[in-house]
Amino acid sequence: MKIRARLSLTFVGIVAAILLLFSFVVYATAEYYRQRDFYLRLSDKAKTTARLLLDEDEITTRLLRVIEQNNLTALPEEQINVYGQDNRMLYATQDSAIVKPEVLTLIREKKEVFFREKRKEIIGFIHVHNKQEYILVASAHDQYGLEEMQHLGAIMVMGLLCSLALMGAAGWAYAGRSLRPISDVVQQVSRITASNLDQRVSAGNDHDELSQLAHTFNLMLDRVQEAFEMQRNFVSNASHELRTPLTIITGQIEVTLLKRRTVEEHEAKWKAVLEVIHRMNKLTNNLLDLTLVNLESTPLKFSEVSVDEVIYQASQMLANRQPDYSVVFSFAGQMETIQPSLTIAGNKSLLYSAFFNLMENGCKFSENKQVQVTLGANERWVTVVFKDEGVGILESDIKRIYEPFFRAENVKRIHGHGVGLPLTYRIIQLHRGQIEVTSEINRGTTFTVHLPKKF
């Protein structure tokens, strides 16, 4: 069922419940007052008959019956009985109408009773006359009152049906009008494809929920467009970066096969090819790691990690791969105080990759091939500072250094792929940490990493 139909039915149901409750209250109130007025009339008729019977000696029972039968105010099927103290019937409009003894006993106990028997409304009560108690029982059929109640019921039923029909039509129209902006949003969203991700959704200028929905859609489209552009650039750059080493390898092999070569020449060529393959393997591994850390559904195992131990292992691996690179360690304070507090909750393998990339970049872009690593800690954070004396980063390029495959203009002559820093940035994010960078051209760059002790 569509929302418009559901809203209309809900609206009609609520109105129907309210009208039914209102009609019931009105009908029940009208019925209460009808019965009360009719019982009062019966009571007055019975009291009048009793006064005539008991006060006027000239009026006999037979004469009183004649008066009652010819009374223009007599009620339909009217019957009045008068009983003395010993439950002896003193008067009855009709002799056949005899009240049961148990009813008379009940009247004496409760002084006044009301009840209905078939079509008749009956009232019985104690009437005191000349210090003597008499029982008056009056009954009649409220023909006119019941007909009025039937008319009232018919009017209410017709009014209820007409009101529900009107409310249904009004609810349908109102629901359609209220949902029209949503339909417009749906149509606008359905027209957005990969070729026009720059298109945005509009839902009027009102500051209501629909405008908030359209604004949320637009924010989502901004993220989708950004992710799409990043993916497209990623694929384009990755294809280029992978194509280049493959082209070099192919060229080296083709040149080698053009003529016969000496063993030394073959060895030199294969060493060059092997170096390219190593670079390609490193690029592939970085791309794989970057893909894995960008998958939010990938489960990560965290444990207690000693930051100084991970950095030392990464520096050892860097020295093994690049013997001309050097890492200088220091502590921001007393080593005996800081070193025991360098333990955090993290993933050792990912932190190893992040620290390795930062130290490798610091050495690679510095003429002295050296990076200074300073470790510090407080109650909440472990801080690691990586400082080099390299070429530096332009201020306009700093905001883009975490984009995959981005490389600043002043370092394009230095071999690299632009994947290490995006991978490092994502690893620090996964650890709920922070990374800051400051740089001066031709004077060096400083990366400061803050890692929380408690995840």
Stockholm file with secondary structure:
# STOCKHOLM 1.0

chainA/1-455         MKIRARLSLTFVGIVAAILLLFSFVVYATAEYYRQRDFYLRLSDKAKTTARLLLDEDEITTRLLRVIEQNNLTALPEEQINVYGQDNRMLYATQDSAIVKPEVLTLIREKKEVFFREKRKEIIGFIHVHNKQEYILVASAHDQYGLEEMQHLGAIMVMGLLCSLALMGAAGWAYAGRSLRPISDVVQQVSRITASNLDQRVSAGNDHDELSQLAHTFNLMLDRVQEAFEMQRNFVSNASHELRTPLTIITGQIEVTLLKRRTVEEHEAKWKAVLEVIHRMNKLTNNLLDLTLVNLESTPLKFSEVSVDEVIYQASQMLANRQPDYSVVFSFAGQMETIQPSLTIAGNKSLLYSAFFNLMENGCKFSENKQVQVTLGANERWVTVVFKDEGVGILESDIKRIYEPFFRAENVKRIHGHGVGLPLTYRIIQLHRGQIEVTSEINRGTTFTVHLPKKF
#=GR chainA/1-455 SS CCHHHHHHHHHHHHHHHHHHHHHHHHHHHHHHHHHHHHHHHHHHHHHHHHHHHHHCTTCCHHHHHHHHHTCTTCCTTCEEEEECTTSCEEEESSTTCCCCHHHHHHHHHHSEEEEEETTEEEEEEEEEETTEEEEEEEEECCHHHHHHHHHHHHHHHHHHHHHHHHHHHHHHHHHHHHHHHHHHHHHHHHTCCGGGTTCCCCCCSCCSHHHHHHHHHHHHHHHHHHHHHHHHHHHHHHHHHHHHHHHHHHHHHHHHHTSCCCHHHHHHHHHHHHHHHHHHHHHHHHHHHHHHHHCTTSCCCCEEEEHHHHHHHHHHHHHHHCTTCEEEEEESSCHHHHGGGCEEEECHHHHHHHHHHHHHHHHHTEEEEEEEEEEEECSSEEEEEEEEEESCCCHHHHTTTTSTTCCCGGGTTSCCCSCHHHHHHHHHHHTTCEEEEEEETTTEEEEEEEEESCC
#=GC SS_cons         CCHHHHHHHHHHHHHHHHHHHHHHHHHHHHHHHHHHHHHHHHHHHHHHHHHHHHHCTTCCHHHHHHHHHTCTTCCTTCEEEEECTTSCEEEESSTTCCCCHHHHHHHHHHSEEEEEETTEEEEEEEEEETTEEEEEEEEECCHHHHHHHHHHHHHHHHHHHHHHHHHHHHHHHHHHHHHHHHHHHHHHHHTCCGGGTTCCCCCCSCCSHHHHHHHHHHHHHHHHHHHHHHHHHHHHHHHHHHHHHHHHHHHHHHHHHTSCCCHHHHHHHHHHHHHHHHHHHHHHHHHHHHHHHHCTTSCCCCEEEEHHHHHHHHHHHHHHHCTTCEEEEEESSCHHHHGGGCEEEECHHHHHHHHHHHHHHHHHTEEEEEEEEEEEECSSEEEEEEEEEESCCCHHHHTTTTSTTCCCGGGTTSCCCSCHHHHHHHHHHHTTCEEEEEEETTTEEEEEEEEESCC
//
